[in-house]
Amino acid sequence: MNLRLTCAAVAVVALVWVSAPIAAQNSTRSGQAPSAKGAAVRQSLPQKIDEEYTKRIKQNLQDPRISTELVDHLPASDTVPSPLKFLGRAVGTPGELTYAKDISRYYEALAKAAPARAKYWKVGTTEEGRDIVLLAIADEATIKALDQYRNMLGELTDPRKTTEARAQQLLHTAKPIYYAISGMHSPETGGPEMLIELAYRLIVEETPFIQNIRHNVITLITPVIEVDGREKQVDTYYFNKKRAPGDARLPLMYWGKYVQHDNNRDGMGQFLKLTQTVTKETLEWHPTVIHDLHEAQTYLYSSTGTGPYNNEIDPIVVSEWWTLAQNDVMEMTKRGVPGVWTYGFYDGWVPNYMFFIAHSHNSIGRFYEVQSYGPDNYEVRPGATVTSKEWFRPNPPLPLIKWGPRNNTNIQQSALLFSLSHVAKNKELYLENYWMKNKRAVDKGKNGPTHAWVIPATQRRKADAADAVNELRLQGLEVSRAAAAFKAGGLDVKPGDYIVRGDQPFRTLADMYFAIQNYPPQNPSPYDDTGWTFQYMRDIRILPVGDKAILDQPMTLLTADAKAPGGVEGSGPSTALGAGSVTLVVDHTADNNLVTFRFKNKDVKMMAAEDDFELGGHKFRAGAIIVPNADRAKLEPVLKDLGLSAWAVAAAPSVKTHDLDIPRIGYVHSWSRTQDEGWVRAALDTFGVPYMYFADQKLKDGNLRSKYDVIIFPHVGGSAQSQVNGPPMTGNSPLPYRKTAETPNLGYVDQSDDIRGGMGLQGLLELAKFVQEGGTLITEGSTTTIFPEYAITSGISIEEPARLFVRGSILRGKITDKKSPIAYGYDQAELPVYFNQAPVFNVASGFGGGRGGGGRGGAPGENPNAGFGQNVTPNAVPLRIQPFEPQPAEATPTAGRGERPQADEAAAFRQLAQQAGFAIPEGRARVVMQFPANANEMLLSGTLSGGEALANRALAVDEPLGKGHVVMFALRPFWRWQSQGTYTLGFNAIMNWNDLDAGKAPAGGRGTATQPQR
Ligand SMILES: [Zn+2]
């Protein structure tokens, strides 16, 4: 690159200035920007360079091309400690990582040393009790009036309260807030390191470039948002460094308490503390931009995405993405830095990422994906799909480059500084856009077509509806309650019904969540889920209102959590008869709190009705909980608190019942992957279901039935075989995951002296024995495939249809066996379910079920998504110019289907099973839910192609085995704190664990599996 400014040249020409002391400036009224003239007359003197630090920057940089004049030096300061002074090393030093607690200490020290330009405070606490912190940086006048600047953005947020005249004034006086976040994905280590240096530079440096940023933008930084994961990551890095060559290296086992990478899929569910913290800060500060720093691309990807973009996003945002990204690409390309690009990664569709919190609040969310920090030096040799020159990648990454942590620091710090500078220079544009977006959102409510949404308060799942309202309120959506009965459109609104007004700024959030998604498969392959419709996932009613008059109806804004009406109803005998003679019948409404009620009162005898019945004019669904001789005084407050309704009667209804015996629950995880199971834990923890948590290795210890009644084994991922075998037994020494003096942050949530090896065949045998002896095993997602693939169960086969394409969609599930305890409480024939490509169950229909297409469709090795998806790197595979001489034909690659147990491994297992003395019986699986027969009826939200392969395939199966049961969910009942509508399927299986045969059709009838009930 001939025109590139060399690093050395840049260093020579770099103009570094220091401004005169602040006291010399004209004092400005707080809240008002000092005039540009005032800034211009500032006396400027050259600023001293920190020679030692600058020397290290040069030493550590692996390739001089990855630098700009912004980051090739560090300014010196007499008062503010540099990272080298404070932490003992320069940012970008190979072989070193910094703990979050030390980054926080440094930020605190920065604010202490430069209180006029920086402010530090704690903004949250993680699940494991660590602090989440924030540093604000701006010039002296701005920091002094920080609250006033925050309030100005608050005014621009709400056109209902702010006049146009006032807004026009604010566009000149307010300052955009740029909120940089990093350290969410703990193995992506460079963002937090870079932000150490960026904070110092923003506070100390006196170039006009940095002064302009300080003067016109308020920079907020949370350097590590997943604090728990960062500390574990640093421990893990240093632990591995000391391992002998050839020994297995420890992967980062847990990040936060619950999930790993999915901590960036919590934007809608907002279960995790880190997401809640960013939302809280967003609602308080109204950041103009939220910028999240990641590491997964070569060398720096600045987000725009390939599309399709989220339908509900204000179109202005799309232009803002592009403007900001193009500015990054242009400025870096101008300086000859290769490999800065946009577009060809990620789509922009699903709002479950953290930075989408900005979009649902009319701000701008964006992210970088940077070449990994390391922290050890390495070489990068990307393939042609990365190095080809494309329209979105005018100066592509090189075929080979020496990389290291300083490269990572340089490239992302430079780009981020160019972004800050761009927003500083164009602050009025971004403030105006923000104001416009808020105005347009409010206008949408006035102009329609959707003026409001009504969430009936007394709907069947009233407790879950109240929960949903509260979660929406936490995200900033205003919810009101109808103060009187009225008609809106065709809808009868009752007093107390929840109303989401459409004429509020954050209605964007309601639009995003409540919309139905339509993702044609011809689009680029989706990056994540394609369907998320809030009310479908939660199985609650949220009704759009197209009648503008609703806005004038009497309603009051909710100012505290909503609570569903609950308690004891009905005309049955009440207190007059005294405690001990009342029977309480608790309606099973599929509300998730029902399981809480059961486990909160575990010493109270409770029974479940096995049929629908009517009592005192009220229709009860099977599963209604009957509490004989109830202590009403004790139970009524609990019911009230949980928003559940019970009826008091003199005698138990004449319906068949079974006892709800409290199970001892074991919960199995795999050391192969701790990513997904946390969402199941999240649901159990929140709804008060206790369990013993242990690794699958421990299954080998046996005697499971004596310890547990229920074992929950959530999705791990991978084939049945890989799930049984676990992490490979590589290396000569054990691979411990333990809390030690050297690894104080490890050993949480679970520990092991050696994480290698999984349950193995021995553990699998013990698991099968557990079921044979009367235990209930609950599996979901990938773990459902283990028993069928090892032929432990006989009624189900796992299919891998080649032409099926369904990526995180909401599909129609038919409840085919309403008498199964798993379906208790659901009074409808159909339920929206989350489904993501696999597993596909075929339940053998030995009784003339007549299911079609049992085999594996499509050619082996065929890409399920072949023919779909836009090729975003068309030049990566150049046209083949035919040579004059004919070429030999190339063999067609045959990728083959997924790994499965080898025939000899399955045989070995059967032998083991025989030795253990049990035969695999001919099972009679009970299909509780299944897909519709007609593919055209399946898709509710998201994407689907080749749905024929799902016709009549089972979604929830209860297979008897010996004295016990295996419950298998192809749908994911506990998906990412979003699928609350299906939690109860799992909770029902837990509560009714030893009565799952209730309501089962007599043997030979086979009716329940295939005949829809209505
Ligand atoms: Zn990431």
Residues whose N, C-alpha, C, O or C-beta is under 5 A from the ligand:
A	BS01	ZN	H185 E188 H294 E295
